[in-house]
Amino acid sequence: MIVGHEKNLGIIRELFNRETISLCFSGKEGIGKKTIALELISYEIGKVDGEAVHPDLFFIKPSSNMIKLDSIRALIEFASLKSYSGGRKFALIDGAHLMNRESQNALLKLLEEPPIGMVIILITDKYESLLPTIRSRLLNIRFNPLSDDEVEKILHQKPAKEILELAGGSAGLAQKYLNTSLSDLKDFMMAFILRDPIKYTKEELEVDQFMTFTSYTICVLKDALKVKGGDDARLDDTMIAIKKGELTRDKIISLLKTLDSARRAYLGNANKRLLLADLFIS
């Protein structure tokens, strides 16, 4: 079921009237880009199964967080074959930004001279990571985040507003965060703002947990910036953080910069326990 993105759907359906075309569906993770691609492809060649298997569809997804050259070579071979059904053929590359440079350069040759009747779709949440030469040969369709109502419709439930804020218009992320403890989110956020290191410097946090906690803290701080600009707070925690943390605009900006640096470092190989200590004490 497709929810939202009505304007983009109209544009894509018009583009699908072209016999041969190369597209990129870009935008935030989990907002329905792949779902829409598969729905539209199914309409053209018949229903594909849950693993996107069909003789006229070549589906590539990352393996070990990378799309290697062998996958693109296999796609090029697929493109050279005749259509099974006698109609058009489709290639779908999910997580296209995870192609290494060799893979992108190999794909470039196919994009420069795609076979007649070939529709190529790249899906990415990091469009700028694609080589400029790749981007120049694609029509980019930018997908905006979903509304809270649309996320709720997809999930068939009404998540807490903290989860909706954390998801930022992504039904996929909202689903991921559904079982996250709201009290844990709030405890970490306040501990960081108040520089209370006791609870979070005894042992390192798992990367996913750290990224979730800091993402929520960033949501609160960005909400606080909007409040300082005259907007109403979206989260109850925002006003609590402003009051207890005595947050000024300059302090909020400084805290956001600190979090940004910490998040990049935490994804690396540095000592995570020391990173946490620095985060709460500095």
Secondary structure, DSSP 4 states (H G I P E B T S, - for coil): ---S-HHHHHHHHHHTTSSSEEEEEEESTTSSHHHHHHHHHHHHH----TT--BTTEEEE--BTTBB-HHHHHHHHHHHHSPPSSSS-EEEEEETGGGB-HHHHHHHHHHHHSPPTTEEEEEEES-GGGS-HHHHTTSEEEEEPPPPHHHHHHHHTS---HHHHHHHTS-HHHHHHHTTS-HHHHHHHHHHHHTT--TTTSSSPPPHHHHHHHHHHHHHHHHHHHHHHTTPPPSSHHHHHHHHHTT--HHHHHHHHHHHHHHHHHHTTTS-HHHHHHHHHH-
